[in-house]
Amino acid sequence: MEPNERPPAPPEPPRSRGAADALRSRAVQLGLAAALGAAFFAGYLTHALLQPPPPEAVASSPRPAAEAAETPPAPPSTARPSPRDFVDDDPAFGPEDAPITIVEFSDFECPFCKRFHDETFRAVLAAYEGKIRFVYRDLPLTSIHPRAQIAAEAGECADEQGRFWLMHDQLFAEQDVWRRAADPVEHFVRYAREMGLDEAQFKDCLRTGRTTAEVQADLQTGLGYGIQGTPSFIINGKLLRGAVPFEILNNQDLVEPA
């Protein structure tokens, strides 16, 4: 016997006439069912082919190229927004009619914002002395900087008493101190005291959340401009992202008058 061969099947026993008749009857039934099924399918297919397409299919079918655009699209606007479009009553310094307006969206707890403050901020102001209007706006990224909101409010509360830029510098200078403290507000109050602010007024401002809405308004404005990271800058209407070193910033036309 070959290795893969099977033994022959034993001969089938003879069937009775009654069994043969039953088999023939069963075969006829199966053939009739198959014929009915085929007829049903053919009728369904014919009906489907003769039916008009549904309205949504007609609506979504592409139009000929000649009628794809009845009116040519308007050309994109090339007008640059005015620098004043990006400013409200936020802390600012420099001549209001300065040829260069820099709007910074920043976060006091952001390490890259601190880097810009430490390495670039003063250098830019010195290089373009008298030619820059610098505006600070809040963009607290609380999902990664949980104390950025209260720090921004501390800056705004200092601005109520005309000391924003002193608080601005101090918050960045001591960023590693207050951001790790159990209660950063204690440090903010100490800074206010050392700057000669009215301590009671400063505390009340923080306690009542008097500047919360202002900080959130800046945040929403920044998000509306497509800004999602800090620091980001709008320089004469042009957006620049990141803590760009002074050497790179100074070699671009970003800080040239519009």
C-alpha positions in Angstrom: 0.0 0.0 0.0 1.3 3.5 -0.9 2.2 5.7 2.1 -0.5 8.3 1.3 -3.1 6.1 -0.2 -6.4 5.3 1.6 -7.9 1.9 1.7 -10.8 1.4 -0.8 -14.2 2.1 0.6 -16.4 -0.9 1.2 -19.3 -1.4 -1.4 -22.5 0.3 -0.4 -25.4 -2.1 0.4 -28.3 -2.1 -2.1 -31.0 0.4 -1.4 -34.7 -0.4 -1.4 -37.0 1.1 -4.0 -38.8 3.2 -1.4 -35.5 4.8 -0.4 -34.7 5.6 -4.0 -38.0 7.3 -4.5 -37.5 9.4 -1.4 -34.1 10.5 -2.6 -35.6 11.5 -6.0 -38.4 13.5 -4.3 -35.8 15.3 -2.1 -33.7 16.2 -5.1 -36.8 17.7 -6.9 -37.6 19.8 -3.8 -34.0 21.1 -3.6 -34.0 21.9 -7.3 -37.3 23.8 -7.0 -36.0 25.8 -4.0 -32.9 26.7 -5.9 -34.9 27.8 -9.0 -37.2 30.0 -6.8 -34.2 31.6 -5.1 -32.5 32.4 -8.4 -35.8 33.9 -9.7 -36.2 36.0 -6.6 -32.6 37.3 -6.8 -32.9 38.2 -10.5 -36.1 40.1 -9.8 -34.6 42.0 -6.9 -31.5 42.9 -9.0 -33.7 44.1 -11.9 -35.8 46.2 -9.5 -32.7 47.8 -7.9 -31.2 48.6 -11.3 -34.4 50.3 -12.6 -34.9 52.4 -9.4 -33.7 56.0 -9.5 -30.8 56.9 -7.2 -31.7 58.4 -3.8 -31.7 62.2 -3.4 -28.5 62.3 -1.3 -26.7 60.2 -3.9 -27.7 62.7 -6.6 -26.7 65.6 -4.5 -23.3 64.1 -3.8 -22.4 63.2 -7.4 -19.7 65.4 -8.8 -20.7 68.2 -11.2 -18.9 68.7 -14.5 -15.7 70.7 -14.3 -17.4 73.6 -16.1 -19.9 74.1 -13.4 -17.8 73.1 -10.4 -17.2 76.8 -9.5 -19.7 79.3 -10.8 -17.8 82.2 -9.1 -14.0 82.4 -8.9 -12.8 82.5 -5.3 -11.7 85.8 -3.9 -7.9 86.2 -3.6 -6.5 85.9 -0.1 -6.1 89.2 1.8 -2.6 90.5 2.0 -3.3 93.2 4.5 -1.3 92.9 7.7 -3.3 93.5 10.9 -2.4 96.6 12.8 -0.3 95.9 15.9 -3.0 97.6 18.0 -5.3 94.8 17.0 -3.4 92.5 19.4 -3.4 94.9 22.4 -6.0 95.8 25.0 -5.2 97.4 28.4 -2.4 95.0 29.2 0.9 96.1 30.9 3.1 97.9 28.3 6.0 100.2 28.1 7.6 102.2 25.4 6.2 104.9 23.1 2.7 104.3 21.9 3.7 105.4 18.4 6.8 103.2 18.4 7.5 101.7 14.9 7.9 98.2 16.5 5.2 96.6 18.6 6.1 93.4 20.4 3.2 91.5 22.1 4.4 88.6 24.3 2.1 85.9 25.4 3.8 84.3 28.4 3.5 82.1 31.4 5.3 82.9 34.6 5.8 79.2 35.4 7.2 78.4 32.0 11.0 77.7 31.9 11.3 78.8 28.3 9.6 82.1 29.2 12.2 82.6 31.9 14.9 81.8 29.4 13.6 84.5 27.1 13.4 87.0 30.0 16.9 86.2 31.2 18.7 86.0 27.8 16.8 88.1 25.2 14.3 90.5 26.8 16.8 93.2 27.9 19.0 92.8 24.9 16.2 93.5 22.5 15.1 96.5 24.4 18.6 97.9 24.5 19.2 97.2 20.8 16.0 99.0 19.7 15.9 101.6 22.5 13.0 104.1 22.0 11.7 102.1 19.0 9.7 99.3 20.7 6.3 99.2 22.4 6.5 96.0 24.5 3.2 94.5 25.7 2.8 91.6 28.1 -0.2 89.3 27.9 -1.0 86.2 30.0 -1.2 82.7 28.6 -1.2 80.4 31.7 -0.8 76.8 30.6 -2.4 75.3 33.7 -2.5 71.8 32.4 1.3 71.6 32.8 1.9 74.7 35.0 -0.7 74.4 37.8 0.4 77.7 39.5 0.6 79.8 36.3 -2.9 81.2 36.8 -2.3 82.5 40.3 1.1 83.9 39.3 -0.5 85.7 36.4 -3.1 87.2 38.8 -0.3 88.3 41.1 1.2 90.2 38.2 -2.1 91.8 37.4 -2.7 92.7 41.0 0.7 94.5 41.1 -0.3 96.3 37.9 -3.3 97.7 39.8 -0.7 99.6 41.8 1.6 100.5 38.9 4.3 97.9 39.8 3.7 95.2 37.1 7.2 95.2 35.7 8.8 94.9 39.1 6.6 91.9 39.8 7.2 90.5 36.4 11.0 90.5 36.9 10.7 89.1 40.4 8.4 86.2 39.4 10.8 85.1 36.7 13.9 85.7 39.0 12.4 83.5 41.7 10.5 81.0 39.5 12.1 78.0 41.0 11.3 79.2 44.5 7.5 79.9 44.4 6.7 77.2 41.9 7.9 74.6 44.4 6.5 76.2 47.5 3.6 74.8 49.5 1.8 78.2 49.2 3.2 80.4 46.4 0.9 83.2 47.5 3.0 83.8 50.6 5.9 84.5 48.3 3.9 86.8 46.1 2.8 88.8 49.1 6.4 89.1 50.3 7.4 90.4 46.9 4.6 93.0 47.0 5.7 94.1 50.5 9.4 94.4 49.3 8.3 96.5 46.4 6.4 98.9 48.6 2.9 97.9 47.4 -0.1 98.3 49.6 -0.1 94.8 51.1 -3.7 94.7 52.2 -4.9 95.8 48.7 -2.7 93.2 47.0 -3.9 90.4 49.3 -7.5 91.5 48.7 -7.0 91.5 45.0 -5.6 87.9 45.0 -8.2 86.7 47.6 -11.2 87.9 45.6 -9.9 86.9 42.2 -10.3 90.5 41.0 -8.0 89.9 38.0 -9.0 86.3 37.1 -11.2 87.4 34.2 -8.5 89.6 32.8 -6.0 86.7 32.8 -8.5 84.4 31.2 -9.4 87.0 28.6 -5.8 87.1 27.5 -5.7 83.3 27.4 -8.7 83.1 25.1 -7.4 85.9 22.9 -4.1 84.0 22.5 -5.9 80.7 21.7 -8.0 82.6 19.2 -4.8 83.6 17.4 -3.7 80.0 17.2 -1.2 80.3 20.0 -0.9 77.1 22.1 2.6 77.4 23.6 4.7 79.9 25.4 6.5 82.1 24.9 4.9 83.4 21.7 5.2 86.8 20.2 3.3 88.9 17.7 5.8 91.4 16.3 4.2 94.0 14.1 1.5 91.6 13.2 3.8 88.6 12.6 3.6 85.5 14.8 6.8 84.1 16.2 6.9 81.0 18.6 9.5 80.0 21.1 12.3 81.5 23.2 14.3 82.7 20.2 17.8 83.9 21.1 18.6 87.5 20.5 21.1 86.7 17.8 18.5 85.0 15.6 15.8 87.5 16.4 18.1 90.4 15.5 19.2 88.8 12.2 15.6 88.5 10.9 13.3 91.2 9.6 10.8 90.5 12.4 11.8 93.5 14.4 12.0 95.9 11.5 9.3 98.6 11.3 6.2 97.5 9.2 
